[in-house]
Amino acid sequence: MQLPEPYQQHTQVGQPLSTYTQPAHIELYGEREPIVYVPNAYGEMVPMRKSQAPGPMAATQPRDLTPLPLIDPLAARMAGAGIGAGAAGAGVGWGLGQAFAGIATMGGAAGIAAIALLLLATKVPALGRASSTTHIHNETHNYNRTFGRSTTNL
């Protein structure tokens, strides 16, 4: 049967404290930092020191919840302009048709003369211009060779 090891003191009694021994830090109750409870990622409230707690969340800015118009105002203006231009064009065409119908119903030579004068009046500005046509012909030839070399001739 073995006996337990006898007690041995680590320091000699009456010896001064060694240089590496420091007195323990004592935190007094009055010096203790307050504890706050903060929700974590799972919704649980966890204790945290007040100095380490995140700041309060900023209030969200109010959003503009006014309803938007059913039809875009710019699109409505553009559609109105197109419909108005179409109606004006139809009115002009109807008016010219009525005028030509009146001229066509004139007696023989007078109606033909009036129509000839109208056609001549519409062609007179084009008679003063000389028409010219310019033809441009470009060719580009590209010859691909081995190892990625190519020759381009314009």
ChimeraX commands (.cxc) that place a marker at each C-alpha (Angstrom):
marker #1 position 0.00,0.00,0.00 radius 0.5
marker #1 position 1.32,3.44,-1.02 radius 0.5
marker #1 position 1.00,6.43,1.18 radius 0.5
marker #1 position 0.07,9.85,-0.28 radius 0.5
marker #1 position 2.89,12.23,-0.99 radius 0.5
marker #1 position 3.57,14.55,1.94 radius 0.5
marker #1 position 2.72,18.27,1.61 radius 0.5
marker #1 position 5.57,20.53,0.54 radius 0.5
marker #1 position 5.47,24.31,0.75 radius 0.5
marker #1 position 6.48,26.16,-2.42 radius 0.5
marker #1 position 7.99,29.11,-0.58 radius 0.5
marker #1 position 9.87,29.28,2.60 radius 0.5
marker #1 position 8.01,30.74,5.54 radius 0.5
marker #1 position 9.25,34.22,6.40 radius 0.5
marker #1 position 10.75,34.85,2.93 radius 0.5
marker #1 position 9.80,38.12,1.12 radius 0.5
marker #1 position 7.39,37.85,-1.90 radius 0.5
marker #1 position 9.09,37.19,-5.18 radius 0.5
marker #1 position 9.24,39.95,-7.81 radius 0.5
marker #1 position 6.93,38.21,-10.27 radius 0.5
marker #1 position 3.99,37.96,-7.88 radius 0.5
marker #1 position 1.51,40.80,-8.50 radius 0.5
marker #1 position -1.55,41.59,-6.42 radius 0.5
marker #1 position -4.80,40.54,-8.15 radius 0.5
marker #1 position -6.99,43.19,-9.81 radius 0.5
marker #1 position -10.14,43.71,-7.81 radius 0.5
marker #1 position -13.23,45.08,-9.52 radius 0.5
marker #1 position -15.49,46.91,-7.12 radius 0.5
marker #1 position -19.28,46.78,-7.55 radius 0.5
marker #1 position -19.49,50.57,-8.04 radius 0.5
marker #1 position -16.87,50.48,-10.79 radius 0.5
marker #1 position -18.59,47.70,-12.73 radius 0.5
marker #1 position -19.87,48.66,-16.18 radius 0.5
marker #1 position -23.64,48.38,-16.67 radius 0.5
marker #1 position -24.96,45.38,-18.61 radius 0.5
marker #1 position -27.54,45.79,-21.39 radius 0.5
marker #1 position -29.49,43.09,-23.23 radius 0.5
marker #1 position -29.23,43.12,-27.03 radius 0.5
marker #1 position -31.04,40.83,-29.49 radius 0.5
marker #1 position -28.73,38.48,-31.39 radius 0.5
marker #1 position -29.19,37.08,-34.91 radius 0.5
marker #1 position -31.70,34.51,-33.68 radius 0.5
marker #1 position -33.89,36.95,-31.76 radius 0.5
marker #1 position -32.61,35.93,-28.32 radius 0.5
marker #1 position -31.65,38.62,-25.83 radius 0.5
marker #1 position -27.99,38.32,-24.80 radius 0.5
marker #1 position -26.17,40.33,-22.10 radius 0.5
marker #1 position -23.44,42.69,-23.22 radius 0.5
marker #1 position -21.42,45.48,-21.64 radius 0.5
marker #1 position -22.86,48.88,-22.45 radius 0.5
marker #1 position -19.59,50.11,-23.99 radius 0.5
marker #1 position -19.54,47.12,-26.38 radius 0.5
marker #1 position -23.20,47.32,-27.39 radius 0.5
marker #1 position -24.00,48.63,-30.89 radius 0.5
marker #1 position -25.53,52.08,-31.16 radius 0.5
marker #1 position -29.25,52.58,-31.69 radius 0.5
marker #1 position -30.56,52.04,-35.20 radius 0.5
marker #1 position -31.26,55.14,-37.24 radius 0.5
marker #1 position -34.91,55.81,-37.97 radius 0.5
marker #1 position -35.90,55.03,-41.55 radius 0.5
marker #1 position -36.87,57.93,-43.74 radius 0.5
marker #1 position -40.57,58.11,-44.62 radius 0.5
marker #1 position -41.35,56.96,-48.15 radius 0.5
marker #1 position -43.51,58.76,-50.67 radius 0.5
marker #1 position -46.60,56.55,-50.99 radius 0.5
marker #1 position -48.65,58.77,-53.29 radius 0.5
marker #1 position -50.17,56.67,-56.10 radius 0.5
marker #1 position -48.63,57.03,-59.53 radius 0.5
marker #1 position -50.86,58.05,-62.46 radius 0.5
marker #1 position -52.30,55.21,-64.50 radius 0.5
marker #1 position -50.95,56.64,-67.78 radius 0.5
marker #1 position -47.62,58.42,-68.01 radius 0.5
marker #1 position -48.24,62.17,-68.60 radius 0.5
marker #1 position -45.46,62.42,-71.21 radius 0.5
marker #1 position -46.85,59.42,-73.11 radius 0.5
marker #1 position -50.34,60.93,-72.99 radius 0.5
marker #1 position -49.02,64.20,-74.48 radius 0.5
marker #1 position -47.17,62.36,-77.23 radius 0.5
marker #1 position -50.25,60.27,-78.08 radius 0.5
marker #1 position -52.41,63.39,-78.12 radius 0.5
marker #1 position -49.98,65.13,-80.47 radius 0.5
marker #1 position -49.97,62.12,-82.81 radius 0.5
marker #1 position -53.76,61.87,-82.85 radius 0.5
marker #1 position -54.04,65.63,-83.41 radius 0.5
marker #1 position -51.57,65.54,-86.30 radius 0.5
marker #1 position -53.45,62.63,-87.85 radius 0.5
marker #1 position -56.75,64.45,-87.54 radius 0.5
marker #1 position -55.26,67.62,-89.06 radius 0.5
marker #1 position -53.82,65.59,-91.96 radius 0.5
marker #1 position -57.18,63.93,-92.55 radius 0.5
marker #1 position -58.88,67.32,-92.52 radius 0.5
marker #1 position -56.41,68.75,-95.04 radius 0.5
marker #1 position -56.80,65.71,-97.27 radius 0.5
marker #1 position -60.60,65.93,-97.08 radius 0.5
marker #1 position -60.46,69.66,-97.91 radius 0.5
marker #1 position -58.16,69.12,-100.90 radius 0.5
marker #1 position -60.39,66.31,-102.10 radius 0.5
marker #1 position -63.37,68.62,-101.97 radius 0.5
marker #1 position -61.46,71.33,-103.85 radius 0.5
marker #1 position -60.28,68.97,-106.58 radius 0.5
marker #1 position -63.77,67.56,-106.89 radius 0.5
marker #1 position -65.04,71.08,-107.51 radius 0.5
marker #1 position -62.34,71.68,-110.13 radius 0.5
marker #1 position -62.99,68.34,-111.78 radius 0.5
marker #1 position -66.67,69.15,-112.15 radius 0.5
marker #1 position -65.89,72.34,-114.06 radius 0.5
marker #1 position -66.59,72.41,-117.71 radius 0.5
marker #1 position -64.08,70.53,-119.95 radius 0.5
marker #1 position -61.24,72.90,-120.90 radius 0.5
marker #1 position -61.44,75.11,-117.81 radius 0.5
marker #1 position -61.12,72.09,-115.46 radius 0.5
marker #1 position -58.22,70.64,-117.41 radius 0.5
marker #1 position -56.47,74.02,-117.40 radius 0.5
marker #1 position -56.97,74.42,-113.64 radius 0.5
marker #1 position -55.57,70.95,-112.93 radius 0.5
marker #1 position -52.62,71.61,-115.28 radius 0.5
marker #1 position -51.86,74.88,-113.48 radius 0.5
marker #1 position -51.94,73.14,-110.09 radius 0.5
marker #1 position -49.62,70.40,-111.28 radius 0.5
marker #1 position -47.30,72.94,-112.86 radius 0.5
marker #1 position -47.25,75.00,-109.65 radius 0.5
marker #1 position -46.17,71.98,-107.64 radius 0.5
marker #1 position -43.41,71.02,-110.12 radius 0.5
marker #1 position -41.92,74.49,-110.74 radius 0.5
marker #1 position -39.47,74.47,-107.80 radius 0.5
marker #1 position -38.12,71.07,-108.87 radius 0.5
marker #1 position -37.49,72.29,-112.44 radius 0.5
marker #1 position -34.82,74.77,-111.33 radius 0.5
marker #1 position -32.66,72.15,-109.64 radius 0.5
marker #1 position -30.26,69.96,-111.51 radius 0.5
marker #1 position -30.35,66.44,-110.21 radius 0.5
marker #1 position -26.98,64.81,-109.59 radius 0.5
marker #1 position -26.23,61.28,-108.49 radius 0.5
marker #1 position -22.99,60.27,-106.83 radius 0.5
marker #1 position -22.06,56.61,-106.72 radius 0.5
marker #1 position -19.36,55.51,-104.28 radius 0.5
marker #1 position -17.95,51.99,-104.53 radius 0.5
marker #1 position -15.62,50.69,-101.80 radius 0.5
marker #1 position -13.97,47.28,-101.79 radius 0.5
marker #1 position -11.94,45.73,-98.99 radius 0.5
marker #1 position -10.01,42.51,-99.56 radius 0.5
marker #1 position -8.66,40.59,-96.57 radius 0.5
marker #1 position -6.35,37.61,-97.12 radius 0.5
marker #1 position -5.80,35.31,-94.14 radius 0.5
marker #1 position -2.62,33.27,-94.01 radius 0.5
marker #1 position -1.05,30.78,-91.67 radius 0.5
marker #1 position -0.10,31.53,-88.05 radius 0.5
marker #1 position -2.65,34.35,-87.76 radius 0.5
marker #1 position -1.12,36.61,-90.40 radius 0.5
marker #1 position -3.44,38.52,-92.68 radius 0.5
marker #1 position -3.13,41.13,-95.43 radius 0.5
marker #1 position -5.80,43.77,-95.96 radius 0.5
marker #1 position -6.07,45.76,-99.20 radius 0.5
marker #1 position -8.47,48.67,-99.45 radius 0.5
marker link #1:1,2 radius 0.2
marker link #1:2,3 radius 0.2
marker link #1:3,4 radius 0.2
marker link #1:4,5 radius 0.2
marker link #1:5,6 radius 0.2
marker link #1:6,7 radius 0.2
marker link #1:7,8 radius 0.2
marker link #1:8,9 radius 0.2
marker link #1:9,10 radius 0.2
marker link #1:10,11 radius 0.2
marker link #1:11,12 radius 0.2
marker link #1:12,13 radius 0.2
marker link #1:13,14 radius 0.2
marker link #1:14,15 radius 0.2
marker link #1:15,16 radius 0.2
marker link #1:16,17 radius 0.2
marker link #1:17,18 radius 0.2
marker link #1:18,19 radius 0.2
marker link #1:19,20 radius 0.2
marker link #1:20,21 radius 0.2
marker link #1:21,22 radius 0.2
marker link #1:22,23 radius 0.2
marker link #1:23,24 radius 0.2
marker link #1:24,25 radius 0.2
marker link #1:25,26 radius 0.2
marker link #1:26,27 radius 0.2
marker link #1:27,28 radius 0.2
marker link #1:28,29 radius 0.2
marker link #1:29,30 radius 0.2
marker link #1:30,31 radius 0.2
marker link #1:31,32 radius 0.2
marker link #1:32,33 radius 0.2
marker link #1:33,34 radius 0.2
marker link #1:34,35 radius 0.2
marker link #1:35,36 radius 0.2
marker link #1:36,37 radius 0.2
marker link #1:37,38 radius 0.2
marker link #1:38,39 radius 0.2
marker link #1:39,40 radius 0.2
marker link #1:40,41 radius 0.2
marker link #1:41,42 radius 0.2
marker link #1:42,43 radius 0.2
marker link #1:43,44 radius 0.2
marker link #1:44,45 radius 0.2
marker link #1:45,46 radius 0.2
marker link #1:46,47 radius 0.2
marker link #1:47,48 radius 0.2
marker link #1:48,49 radius 0.2
marker link #1:49,50 radius 0.2
marker link #1:50,51 radius 0.2
marker link #1:51,52 radius 0.2
marker link #1:52,53 radius 0.2
marker link #1:53,54 radius 0.2
marker link #1:54,55 radius 0.2
marker link #1:55,56 radius 0.2
marker link #1:56,57 radius 0.2
marker link #1:57,58 radius 0.2
marker link #1:58,59 radius 0.2
marker link #1:59,60 radius 0.2
marker link #1:60,61 radius 0.2
marker link #1:61,62 radius 0.2
marker link #1:62,63 radius 0.2
marker link #1:63,64 radius 0.2
marker link #1:64,65 radius 0.2
marker link #1:65,66 radius 0.2
marker link #1:66,67 radius 0.2
marker link #1:67,68 radius 0.2
marker link #1:68,69 radius 0.2
marker link #1:69,70 radius 0.2
marker link #1:70,71 radius 0.2
marker link #1:71,72 radius 0.2
marker link #1:72,73 radius 0.2
marker link #1:73,74 radius 0.2
marker link #1:74,75 radius 0.2
marker link #1:75,76 radius 0.2
marker link #1:76,77 radius 0.2
marker link #1:77,78 radius 0.2
marker link #1:78,79 radius 0.2
marker link #1:79,80 radius 0.2
marker link #1:80,81 radius 0.2
marker link #1:81,82 radius 0.2
marker link #1:82,83 radius 0.2
marker link #1:83,84 radius 0.2
marker link #1:84,85 radius 0.2
marker link #1:85,86 radius 0.2
marker link #1:86,87 radius 0.2
marker link #1:87,88 radius 0.2
marker link #1:88,89 radius 0.2
marker link #1:89,90 radius 0.2
marker link #1:90,91 radius 0.2
marker link #1:91,92 radius 0.2
marker link #1:92,93 radius 0.2
marker link #1:93,94 radius 0.2
marker link #1:94,95 radius 0.2
marker link #1:95,96 radius 0.2
marker link #1:96,97 radius 0.2
marker link #1:97,98 radius 0.2
marker link #1:98,99 radius 0.2
marker link #1:99,100 radius 0.2
marker link #1:100,101 radius 0.2
marker link #1:101,102 radius 0.2
marker link #1:102,103 radius 0.2
marker link #1:103,104 radius 0.2
marker link #1:104,105 radius 0.2
marker link #1:105,106 radius 0.2
marker link #1:106,107 radius 0.2
marker link #1:107,108 radius 0.2
marker link #1:108,109 radius 0.2
marker link #1:109,110 radius 0.2
marker link #1:110,111 radius 0.2
marker link #1:111,112 radius 0.2
marker link #1:112,113 radius 0.2
marker link #1:113,114 radius 0.2
marker link #1:114,115 radius 0.2
marker link #1:115,116 radius 0.2
marker link #1:116,117 radius 0.2
marker link #1:117,118 radius 0.2
marker link #1:118,119 radius 0.2
marker link #1:119,120 radius 0.2
marker link #1:120,121 radius 0.2
marker link #1:121,122 radius 0.2
marker link #1:122,123 radius 0.2
marker link #1:123,124 radius 0.2
marker link #1:124,125 radius 0.2
marker link #1:125,126 radius 0.2
marker link #1:126,127 radius 0.2
marker link #1:127,128 radius 0.2
marker link #1:128,129 radius 0.2
marker link #1:129,130 radius 0.2
marker link #1:130,131 radius 0.2
marker link #1:131,132 radius 0.2
marker link #1:132,133 radius 0.2
marker link #1:133,134 radius 0.2
marker link #1:134,135 radius 0.2
marker link #1:135,136 radius 0.2
marker link #1:136,137 radius 0.2
marker link #1:137,138 radius 0.2
marker link #1:138,139 radius 0.2
marker link #1:139,140 radius 0.2
marker link #1:140,141 radius 0.2
marker link #1:141,142 radius 0.2
marker link #1:142,143 radius 0.2
marker link #1:143,144 radius 0.2
marker link #1:144,145 radius 0.2
marker link #1:145,146 radius 0.2
marker link #1:146,147 radius 0.2
marker link #1:147,148 radius 0.2
marker link #1:148,149 radius 0.2
marker link #1:149,150 radius 0.2
marker link #1:150,151 radius 0.2
marker link #1:151,152 radius 0.2
marker link #1:152,153 radius 0.2
marker link #1:153,154 radius 0.2
view
